């Protein structure tokens, strides 16, 4: 009823042209049909295949000579009886066709006399400049969580009728599936719910990644926003106990299982290779959420205003995918303070700050930065994000964990190595450098046709000059800045 009332209010407000962008054409037509019947106004539908016909009657024949757009628009303009006209996929006939645009404008200009309401339905519609003053947009509402639960239950009943067995599900997995279906149309949500059930006759946590991939594909999110298919478990992240504890305390609040305000996001600051990106991926894995990555380098466009539009569209897409984690990697590269780009970075920053202040959706932002001093103070002040974490070089115990993780990951039993000695040899190494030492050791072992052992690993570590040595001054400067300004991600 909400859609019906909202559309009626728009038409009663004397908008001659209403644009509906949707893939659910049949649902939009049914809404218009019900509105016309409720108000006692004739309703017509037009397509370039069938021409124009009455929408209230199932078997109504098409009117003669109404297939061509200019013909049907001319007929509407010449009709004195007020009506509602739903025109489907008219947009291709307006590009480079000034006559059709003019006919629409004629109908709009004489709206007070003709009382015609035009509803233009398409999956995508750009309103011509000549018609913007006479047009408004209307969006079909998306199903809420109660409706989504009914959709999943309907698909479960259908599965039982077809397969003769009940769908296995626990309440927590069902709730997460429903949350991840938010932002989809009724039909799209039904398709994804059906796919999750048909896979194995059950609704489990294992279904969520596939549902999120399919949802991302339906949203057609390409370009500056990408879907990260690999979300790491925090079990594969050495150290960062302080960040893990912080996230664990806020998981229920983010999912809406608490009356406390939902967390907004965090900033991870540290040296390159220190594990910031892995930690960002792990947030999504820990909370069972899809991970979207915003490429700050891809948002910039040579045309004025396009970069800001790219950011707005990416953030809108993230809201559609909610609940989700939005990862902005090396954020300083996109919005660093400077006037060498004609003010574009300032406008992009303004767009991002506005969204951060107004966002009410379940989008948790994880921004990572290597050079904190390049970031504007209005972004990193408290209130924009919940916390700033400093990811320092791993200490001895954490280095042992990192060796254990990467050795076991590559089929090398960590128990066969002296991890304490390896940790001592790798003082000042980042997690990424330790991983590469393990990989290089395996290459050396393969070349020598021998098994990887302690001596090979220690030799690789000895041959590596860590970033903490080559970048000693910038690292000291970063540590000094973070004292009193950021929380240690490693402190429990």
C-alpha positions as CSV (number, residue, x, y, z in Angstrom):
1,X,0.0,0.0,0.0
2,X,2.9,2.4,0.6
3,X,3.9,2.3,-3.1
4,X,0.3,2.9,-4.2
5,X,-0.1,5.9,-1.9
6,X,3.2,7.4,-2.8
7,X,2.6,7.1,-6.5
8,X,-0.9,8.6,-6.1
9,X,0.5,11.5,-4.2
10,X,3.0,12.2,-7.0
11,X,0.2,12.2,-9.6
12,X,-2.0,14.3,-7.4
13,X,0.8,16.8,-7.1
14,X,0.4,17.5,-10.9
15,X,3.6,16.1,-12.1
16,X,2.9,15.4,-15.8
17,X,5.7,12.9,-16.2
18,X,6.8,10.2,-13.7
19,X,9.9,8.1,-14.4
20,X,10.3,4.7,-12.8
21,X,13.7,3.0,-13.2
22,X,13.2,-0.7,-12.4
23,X,13.8,-4.2,-13.7
24,X,10.4,-5.1,-12.3
25,X,8.3,-3.9,-15.2
26,X,5.3,-6.2,-14.5
27,X,5.2,-5.1,-10.8
28,X,5.3,-1.4,-11.9
29,X,2.5,-2.0,-14.4
30,X,0.4,-3.8,-11.8
31,X,0.9,-0.9,-9.4
32,X,-0.3,1.6,-12.1
33,X,-3.2,-0.6,-13.0
34,X,-4.4,-0.8,-9.4
35,X,-4.0,3.0,-9.0
36,X,-6.1,3.7,-12.1
37,X,-8.9,1.3,-11.0
38,X,-8.9,2.8,-7.5
39,X,-9.3,6.3,-8.9
40,X,-11.6,5.4,-11.7
41,X,-9.2,6.6,-14.4
42,X,-8.5,4.6,-17.6
43,X,-5.0,3.1,-17.7
44,X,-3.1,2.4,-20.9
45,X,0.2,0.5,-21.5
46,X,2.5,0.9,-24.5
47,X,5.4,-1.1,-25.9
48,X,7.1,-0.8,-29.3
49,X,6.1,-4.4,-30.0
50,X,2.3,-4.3,-29.2
51,X,1.5,-0.7,-29.3
52,X,-1.0,0.8,-26.8
53,X,-3.8,-1.2,-25.1
54,X,-6.0,-0.8,-22.0
55,X,-4.2,-2.2,-19.0
56,X,-7.3,-3.0,-16.8
57,X,-8.4,-5.8,-19.1
58,X,-6.3,-8.9,-19.6
59,X,-7.4,-9.5,-23.2
60,X,-7.7,-6.0,-24.4
61,X,-6.6,-5.6,-28.0
62,X,-3.9,-3.2,-29.1
63,X,-5.1,0.0,-30.7
64,X,-4.3,0.4,-34.4
65,X,-1.5,2.5,-35.6
66,X,0.1,3.0,-32.1
67,X,3.3,1.0,-32.4
68,X,5.4,4.0,-33.5
69,X,6.4,6.3,-30.6
70,X,5.4,9.5,-32.4
71,X,2.1,8.0,-33.3
72,X,1.1,7.0,-29.8
73,X,2.4,10.3,-28.3
74,X,0.4,12.2,-30.9
75,X,-2.7,10.2,-30.0
76,X,-2.3,10.9,-26.3
77,X,-1.8,14.6,-27.0
78,X,-5.1,14.6,-29.1
79,X,-7.1,12.7,-26.5
80,X,-9.4,14.8,-24.3
81,X,-10.3,12.1,-21.8
82,X,-7.9,12.1,-18.9
83,X,-5.9,8.9,-18.4
84,X,-2.7,7.3,-17.1
85,X,-0.3,6.1,-19.7
86,X,2.5,3.7,-18.9
87,X,5.1,3.8,-21.6
88,X,7.7,1.0,-21.4
89,X,11.2,1.4,-22.7
90,X,10.6,4.7,-24.5
91,X,14.2,5.9,-23.8
92,X,15.8,4.7,-27.0
93,X,13.3,6.7,-29.0
94,X,14.2,9.9,-27.3
95,X,17.9,10.0,-28.1
96,X,18.4,11.9,-31.2
97,X,14.6,12.2,-31.8
98,X,13.6,15.8,-31.1
99,X,10.1,15.2,-32.4
100,X,9.3,12.6,-29.7
101,X,10.8,14.8,-27.0
102,X,8.7,17.7,-28.2
103,X,5.6,15.6,-28.2
104,X,6.2,14.7,-24.6
105,X,6.8,18.3,-23.7
106,X,3.5,19.3,-25.5
107,X,1.6,16.8,-23.3
108,X,3.3,18.1,-20.2
109,X,2.7,21.8,-21.1
110,X,-1.0,21.1,-21.5
111,X,-1.3,19.0,-18.3
112,X,-3.8,21.3,-16.7
113,X,-6.2,21.0,-19.6
114,X,-5.6,17.4,-20.7
115,X,-5.0,15.9,-17.2
116,X,-2.9,13.1,-18.7
117,X,-0.3,11.4,-16.5
118,X,2.7,9.8,-18.3
119,X,4.6,7.1,-16.4
120,X,7.9,6.2,-18.2
121,X,9.2,2.7,-17.2
122,X,12.7,1.5,-18.0
123,X,15.6,-0.2,-16.4
124,X,17.5,3.0,-16.9
125,X,16.3,6.4,-18.0
126,X,18.0,9.7,-18.5
127,X,15.5,12.6,-18.5
128,X,16.1,14.9,-21.5
129,X,16.9,18.5,-20.3
130,X,13.8,19.8,-22.0
131,X,11.6,17.6,-19.7
132,X,13.3,17.9,-16.4
133,X,11.1,20.8,-15.1
134,X,8.0,18.6,-15.8
135,X,9.3,15.3,-14.5
136,X,9.9,13.5,-11.2
137,X,11.2,10.1,-10.3
138,X,9.6,7.3,-8.4
139,X,11.2,4.2,-7.0
140,X,9.5,0.9,-6.2
141,X,10.1,0.0,-2.6
142,X,12.3,-2.9,-1.7
143,X,11.0,-5.7,0.5
144,X,11.7,-5.3,4.2
145,X,13.1,-8.1,6.4
146,X,9.6,-9.5,7.3
147,X,8.7,-9.8,3.6
148,X,12.1,-11.3,2.8
149,X,11.5,-13.9,5.5
150,X,8.2,-14.8,3.8
151,X,10.0,-15.1,0.5
152,X,12.6,-17.5,1.9
153,X,9.8,-19.5,3.6
154,X,7.9,-19.7,0.3
155,X,11.0,-21.1,-1.4
156,X,11.5,-23.6,1.4
157,X,7.9,-24.8,1.0
158,X,8.3,-25.1,-2.8
159,X,11.5,-27.1,-2.2
160,X,9.6,-29.5,0.1
161,X,6.8,-30.0,-2.4
162,X,9.3,-30.7,-5.3
163,X,11.9,-32.7,-3.4
164,X,9.8,-34.3,-0.6
165,X,12.2,-33.1,2.1
166,X,12.3,-30.2,4.5
167,X,14.9,-27.4,4.2
168,X,17.5,-27.6,7.1
169,X,18.2,-24.3,8.7
170,X,19.2,-22.7,12.0
171,X,17.8,-19.3,13.1
172,X,21.2,-17.5,13.0
173,X,21.9,-18.6,9.4
174,X,18.4,-17.7,8.3
175,X,18.7,-14.2,9.8
176,X,22.0,-13.6,8.1
177,X,20.6,-14.7,4.8
178,X,17.7,-12.4,5.2
179,X,19.9,-9.5,6.1
180,X,22.1,-10.1,3.0
181,X,19.0,-10.2,0.7
182,X,18.2,-6.6,1.7
183,X,18.3,-4.1,-1.1
184,X,17.0,-6.6,-3.7
185,X,13.7,-6.6,-5.5
186,X,11.2,-9.3,-4.7
187,X,12.1,-11.4,-7.8
188,X,15.8,-11.1,-7.3
189,X,15.5,-12.0,-3.6
190,X,13.4,-15.0,-4.6
191,X,16.1,-16.2,-7.1
192,X,18.9,-15.9,-4.6
193,X,16.9,-17.6,-1.8
194,X,16.0,-20.4,-4.2
195,X,19.6,-20.9,-5.3
196,X,20.8,-21.0,-1.7
197,X,18.3,-23.7,-0.8
198,X,18.7,-25.8,-4.0
199,X,22.4,-26.1,-3.5
200,X,22.2,-28.6,-0.6
201,X,18.7,-28.4,0.8
202,X,19.8,-26.3,3.6
203,X,20.5,-22.7,4.7
204,X,23.9,-22.4,6.3
205,X,26.7,-19.9,6.8
206,X,28.4,-21.5,3.7
207,X,25.6,-20.1,1.5
208,X,26.3,-16.5,2.3
209,X,29.4,-15.9,0.1
210,X,27.6,-17.3,-3.0
211,X,24.5,-15.2,-2.2
212,X,26.7,-12.1,-1.9
213,X,28.5,-12.8,-5.2
214,X,25.2,-13.2,-7.0
215,X,23.8,-10.1,-5.3
216,X,26.8,-8.1,-6.4
217,X,26.4,-9.3,-10.0
218,X,22.7,-8.3,-10.0
219,X,23.7,-4.8,-8.8
220,X,26.1,-4.5,-11.8
221,X,28.8,-2.9,-9.6
222,X,31.7,-2.6,-11.9
223,X,34.5,-0.1,-12.2
224,X,35.5,1.8,-9.0
225,X,33.9,-0.7,-6.7
226,X,34.9,-4.3,-6.7
227,X,33.8,-7.4,-4.8
228,X,36.5,-9.1,-2.8
229,X,35.8,-12.9,-3.1
230,X,38.6,-13.8,-0.6
231,X,37.8,-12.7,2.9
232,X,40.4,-14.0,5.4
233,X,39.7,-15.4,8.8
234,X,41.3,-13.7,11.7
235,X,42.9,-17.0,12.5
236,X,45.1,-16.3,9.5
237,X,46.2,-12.9,10.8
238,X,49.1,-12.8,13.2
239,X,48.7,-10.4,16.2
240,X,46.3,-7.5,16.0
241,X,44.7,-8.8,19.2
242,X,43.5,-5.3,20.2
243,X,41.6,-4.9,16.9
244,X,40.2,-8.4,17.2
245,X,38.9,-7.6,20.7
246,X,37.5,-4.3,19.6
247,X,35.6,-5.9,16.7
248,X,34.3,-8.7,18.8
249,X,32.7,-6.3,21.3
250,X,30.8,-4.5,18.4
251,X,29.7,-7.3,16.2
252,X,26.2,-7.7,17.8
253,X,25.6,-3.9,17.7
254,X,26.5,-3.8,14.0
255,X,24.1,-6.6,13.2
256,X,21.3,-4.9,15.0
257,X,21.2,-7.3,17.9
258,X,21.7,-4.5,20.4
259,X,20.3,-1.1,21.4
260,X,23.7,0.5,21.2
261,X,24.6,2.7,18.2
262,X,25.9,0.8,15.3
263,X,29.7,1.1,14.7
264,X,30.7,3.2,11.7
265,X,34.2,2.1,10.9
266,X,37.9,2.3,11.6
267,X,41.1,3.7,10.2
268,X,44.2,1.4,10.1
269,X,47.5,3.2,9.9
270,X,50.9,1.5,9.6
271,X,53.8,0.5,7.4
272,X,53.4,-1.2,4.1
273,X,53.1,-4.9,4.4
274,X,52.2,-4.7,8.1
275,X,48.9,-6.5,7.6
276,X,46.4,-3.6,7.2
277,X,44.9,-5.0,4.1
278,X,44.7,-8.5,5.5
279,X,43.0,-7.1,8.6
280,X,40.5,-5.2,6.5
281,X,39.6,-8.5,4.7
282,X,39.3,-10.2,8.0
283,X,36.7,-7.9,9.4
284,X,34.3,-9.1,6.7
285,X,35.3,-12.7,7.3
286,X,34.8,-12.3,11.1
287,X,31.4,-10.7,10.8
288,X,30.2,-12.9,7.9
289,X,29.7,-9.9,5.5
290,X,30.5,-9.2,1.9
291,X,33.6,-7.1,1.3
292,X,33.6,-4.2,-1.2
293,X,36.8,-2.5,-2.2
294,X,36.7,1.1,-3.3
295,X,39.5,1.9,-5.7
296,X,40.5,5.5,-5.0
297,X,42.7,5.6,-8.1
298,X,39.8,4.7,-10.4
299,X,37.3,7.3,-9.3
300,X,39.1,10.2,-11.0
301,X,37.7,11.4,-14.3
302,X,38.9,14.1,-16.6
303,X,35.5,15.6,-16.9
304,X,34.4,18.1,-14.2
305,X,32.2,16.6,-11.6
306,X,32.5,13.0,-12.8
307,X,34.9,12.0,-10.0
308,X,32.4,13.1,-7.3
309,X,29.6,11.3,-9.1
310,X,31.8,8.1,-9.2
311,X,32.2,8.3,-5.4
312,X,28.4,9.0,-4.9
313,X,27.5,6.0,-7.1
314,X,30.0,3.7,-5.4
315,X,28.7,4.7,-1.9
316,X,25.1,4.2,-3.1
317,X,26.0,0.8,-4.3
318,X,27.6,-0.1,-1.0
319,X,24.4,0.9,0.7
320,X,22.5,-1.4,-1.6
321,X,24.8,-4.2,-0.6
322,X,24.4,-3.6,3.1
323,X,25.1,-5.1,5.5
324,X,28.7,-5.1,4.2
325,X,32.3,-3.9,4.8
326,X,33.5,-1.1,2.6
327,X,37.3,-1.2,2.3
328,X,39.1,1.9,1.1
329,X,42.7,0.9,0.6
330,X,45.5,3.6,0.8
331,X,42.9,6.3,1.2
332,X,45.5,9.1,1.2
333,X,46.1,8.5,-2.5
334,X,42.6,9.7,-3.3
335,X,41.9,12.5,-0.9
336,X,45.3,13.8,0.2
337,X,45.5,17.5,0.9
338,X,46.7,19.4,-2.1
339,X,45.6,21.9,-4.8
340,X,47.4,20.4,-7.8
341,X,44.3,18.7,-9.2
342,X,42.0,21.7,-9.6
343,X,40.2,21.0,-6.3
344,X,39.0,17.5,-7.3
345,X,40.4,15.8,-4.2
346,X,38.7,18.4,-2.0
347,X,35.3,17.8,-3.7
348,X,35.8,14.0,-3.4
349,X,36.6,14.5,0.2
350,X,33.5,16.6,0.7
351,X,31.4,13.9,-0.9
352,X,32.9,11.2,1.3
353,X,32.5,13.3,4.5
354,X,28.9,14.1,3.8
355,X,28.1,10.4,3.3
356,X,30.0,9.5,6.5
357,X,27.9,12.0,8.4
358,X,24.5,11.0,7.0
359,X,24.9,7.3,6.3
360,X,22.3,5.2,8.2
361,X,22.8,1.9,6.4
362,X,24.8,-1.1,7.7
363,X,28.0,-0.2,5.9
364,X,31.1,-0.6,8.1
365,X,34.0,1.4,6.6
366,X,37.6,0.2,6.9
367,X,40.1,2.7,5.6
368,X,43.8,1.9,5.4
369,X,46.6,4.5,5.1
370,X,50.4,4.4,5.0
371,X,51.0,8.2,5.2
372,X,48.7,9.6,7.8
373,X,50.1,13.1,7.6
374,X,48.7,13.5,4.0
375,X,45.2,13.0,5.3
376,X,43.0,16.1,6.0
377,X,42.3,16.5,9.8
378,X,38.5,16.6,9.2
379,X,38.6,13.0,8.1
380,X,40.6,11.5,11.0
381,X,39.0,13.4,13.8
382,X,36.9,11.4,16.3
383,X,33.3,11.1,15.2
384,X,33.9,10.5,11.6
385,X,35.2,7.0,12.4
386,X,35.0,5.1,15.6
387,X,38.7,4.5,16.1
388,X,42.2,4.9,14.6
389,X,44.4,1.8,15.0
390,X,48.2,1.8,14.6
391,X,49.5,-1.4,13.0
392,X,53.1,-1.6,14.1
393,X,55.8,-4.0,13.2
394,X,55.0,-7.4,14.8
395,X,56.8,-8.3,18.0
396,X,58.6,-11.6,18.7
397,X,55.6,-13.6,19.7
398,X,53.5,-12.3,16.8
399,X,56.4,-13.1,14.4
400,X,56.3,-16.7,15.6
401,X,52.6,-16.8,14.9
402,X,53.2,-15.4,11.4
403,X,55.8,-18.1,10.6
404,X,53.5,-20.8,12.0
405,X,50.6,-19.6,9.8
406,X,52.6,-19.3,6.6
407,X,54.5,-22.6,7.0
408,X,51.3,-24.6,7.8
409,X,49.5,-22.8,4.9
410,X,52.2,-24.2,2.5
411,X,52.2,-27.7,3.8
412,X,55.4,-27.3,6.0
413,X,54.7,-28.5,9.6
414,X,55.6,-25.6,11.8
415,X,56.6,-28.0,14.6
416,X,59.7,-29.0,12.5
417,X,61.1,-25.5,12.8
418,X,62.6,-23.5,15.6
419,X,60.1,-20.6,15.5
420,X,61.7,-18.7,18.3
421,X,65.0,-18.6,16.4
422,X,63.3,-17.6,13.2
423,X,61.5,-14.8,15.1
424,X,64.8,-13.6,16.5
425,X,66.3,-13.6,12.9
426,X,63.4,-11.6,11.6
427,X,63.3,-8.6,14.0
428,X,62.0,-5.6,12.2
429,X,60.3,-7.6,9.5
430,X,56.7,-7.0,8.5
431,X,54.2,-9.9,8.1
432,X,54.5,-9.6,4.3
433,X,58.3,-9.8,4.4
434,X,58.1,-12.9,6.6
435,X,55.7,-14.5,4.2
436,X,58.0,-13.8,1.2
437,X,60.9,-15.3,3.2
438,X,59.0,-18.5,3.5
439,X,58.1,-18.4,-0.2
440,X,61.7,-17.7,-1.2
441,X,62.9,-20.5,1.0
442,X,60.6,-22.9,-0.8
443,X,62.0,-21.8,-4.1
444,X,65.5,-22.3,-2.9
445,X,64.6,-25.8,-1.5
446,X,63.0,-26.7,-4.8
447,X,66.1,-25.5,-6.8
448,X,68.4,-27.6,-4.6
449,X,66.0,-30.6,-4.7
450,X,65.8,-30.7,-0.9
451,X,63.2,-30.1,1.8
452,X,62.7,-26.7,3.3
453,X,64.6,-26.5,6.6
454,X,65.7,-24.1,9.3
455,X,69.0,-23.1,7.6
456,X,67.3,-22.2,4.3
457,X,64.8,-20.0,6.0
458,X,67.5,-18.3,8.1
459,X,69.6,-17.7,5.0
460,X,66.7,-16.0,3.3
461,X,66.1,-13.8,6.3
462,X,69.7,-12.9,6.4
463,X,69.7,-11.9,2.7
464,X,66.6,-9.6,3.2
465,X,66.9,-5.9,4.1
466,X,63.5,-5.2,5.8
467,X,61.5,-2.1,5.1
468,X,62.1,-1.0,8.7
469,X,65.7,-0.4,7.8
470,X,65.3,1.2,4.4
471,X,62.4,3.4,5.6
472,X,63.6,3.9,9.2
473,X,63.1,7.7,9.3
474,X,59.5,7.6,7.9
475,X,58.6,4.8,10.3
476,X,60.0,6.6,13.3
477,X,58.0,9.7,12.2
478,X,54.8,7.6,11.9
479,X,55.3,6.0,15.3
480,X,55.7,9.5,16.8
481,X,52.5,10.8,15.2
482,X,50.5,7.8,16.4
483,X,51.5,8.2,20.0
484,X,48.5,9.5,21.8
485,X,46.5,9.8,18.5
486,X,45.9,6.1,17.7
487,X,45.2,2.9,19.5
488,X,47.7,0.0,19.2
489,X,46.1,-2.7,17.0
490,X,48.3,-5.3,18.8
491,X,47.5,-4.4,22.4
492,X,44.9,-6.7,24.0
